[in-house]
């Protein structure tokens, strides 16, 4: 589960993916002051894992 929350800890969007699935997301955060990203999973990778190969 990938959750984007605002400065008041209110969820903006939530995404769920199967194990091993690459997940690309796009969200509107124009009115958000602070963005927190919460990711569940024991081997979650944020960013581009192919960089540096």
N, C-alpha and C positions, 0 to 999 in steps of 0.2 A: 504494500500500500504506500502510495506517495501522496502526501497531503501538503498543500500550500495554505498557510494561515496568515492573517494580517496581524497588526500590532495589538489587537484586542483578543487574540487567540481564536478568532472566528474563521472557520474554514472557507477558503475562496474556491478551491477545486480539490477533488480527490480522484486519484487514478489507481486502478488495480491492474496488475500484470501477472501473467503466469511465470513460473520459475524459468529463468534464462531468457525471457522475452525482453528485447530492446524496446524502451518506451521513450518516445519523443513527445513533448508536451508544449503547448502554447497557451498562455493565459493572459488576460487583460489585468494589469496591475497599475493602471493610470492613477487611481485614487488611493493607492496603498502607500502608507508612510514607511512601514517596516514589513518585510516579507520573511517568514520562517518556512523552511522546507523540512518536513519530517518524513523520513523514509524508514520503513520496517524491513527487516531482513538481515540475515547474518552476513551476507556478502553483497551488500548494496554498493554500487559504483555510481557516483555522480560525476558528470563531466563527460569527456570523450575518452573511453578506455582504449581507443585505437591510436591515440596520440603517443608518439615515442616508439612505435613499432618499426 
